[in-house]
Amino acid sequence: MKYRTVKRALAVSLAAVMTAGMLSGCGKKTETNEKGEEVVELVWYQVGDAQKDAPKVLEKVNEYTEEKIGVKIKVNNVAWGDYNQKMQVVINTGDDWDMCFTCSWANDYLQNAQKGAFLELDDLLKEEGKEMYDAIDQRFWEAAKVGGVTYGVPSEKEIGNCPMWVFTKEYVDKYNIPYEEIETLEDLEPWLKLIKENEPEVVPFYLTKDYSAPTYMDKIQDPVGIEYGDDTLTVKNVFETDRMKSTLKTMRKYYEAGYINKDAATATDDKSIKRFVTKGDGQPYAELLWGKDLGYEVVSTPIMDTQVTNASARGALTAINKNSAHPEKAMEFLNLVNTDEYLRNLLNYGIEGVHWTKAEPTEEEKAAAEGKDYIYDTKVKLEPGANKDYAVPYWVQGGLFNTYVLENEPLDKWNTFKEFNDASQEAPSFGFDFNLEPVSTQVAGFRNVLDEFGKSLYTGSVDPDEYLPKLQEKLEATGIQEVIDEMQKQIDEWKAAD
């Protein structure tokens, strides 16, 4: 008998003894489903604002999952701005939880995996998660490995980093602007000038404090990393690269010319402000989402080739608590989320007939999509008003490829995503994980320096000739050269072992 089977048998026997003790001691009954299976409750932490109708949706979810796999879910939503801090407390104080959202930019996946907060999943993926494991692009699983071990279930979506210029279509059409030929920051200049001179009510280049100038580098530990296309894997400080120095000078030039809003370094996105162009993180059909949020049509063009990095491929994962009492059930539930059409769309859109209704694709759409992957015989029409009571960030819960598309989206949207992923280039640094423990003190100091100077430099709000040396001086004082040396040492070892 295999060790894993023995361990499970012992766990079942122990659970039976404990249950018997509880029943005889206090008369408490274990909840079971119609199959006679014990129903366990899993606590799931998600980033995103709580939704008014979430209890109704979860009631439906639990009706289904209790009978299907003997699981019910309790979701704890944490607001975007609070998630990092909240999860640090939840993880470090040993709170009772089973699953959580994690990624490269929130509830740091790499650091939590390295410090042992997340469960090792490889054995569970061979059994409870096999269907899901086989279905999801293997590059997502490769990125989910830390030190050769899988610690999270990736949400299958776009895999690469694809920054785009996003243009308001009204002005593109009005001035016949060849937006598809505009790629670099410098390419924007004549059109920013045109809008400035002819559209006084429009911000030519609208930026917010979250803007980062186009960066042709995998910033493995911001601001340190490897430039795209550099097969020598030479570690650099992004602010010392010729490309970033030139970019910051161009941003300053645009700011002084009045092309950029004066409050860019402190602004949050005000959708009532009419803009000609801004920058977005792209994916197929992103224009439809951006246009929906803004209330008018936009068009876009990629700034650079899509690059697959660890950070981009770790854009959304769900981890299981190292100390979860029900790891097998948690994996069984995640497998169901990522393979079960009914459950995935219930979580995604809410209750059919309340939050959305089915819309029938046209015969022409069906014919055009025939033979392609991830095609479903229905679309989603969101109910006016009702969807405001349940609107979640879809990718937080699981993969997108088994969700229905919205009625205004192409029927073959997910097939196009798959083609987009297949065509994305792997950055030379893809697969490398930096163990920051030897230089953790130095890295901890980067954030304050970047917060002090980054926003103002990236938006052109200050003169780089004056402020870039100040930034460099402070980075040197925090020990950036030690970080560069340590990362170079690790990446050389990684390259040699490949």
Disulfide bonds with the S-S distance in Angstrom:
none
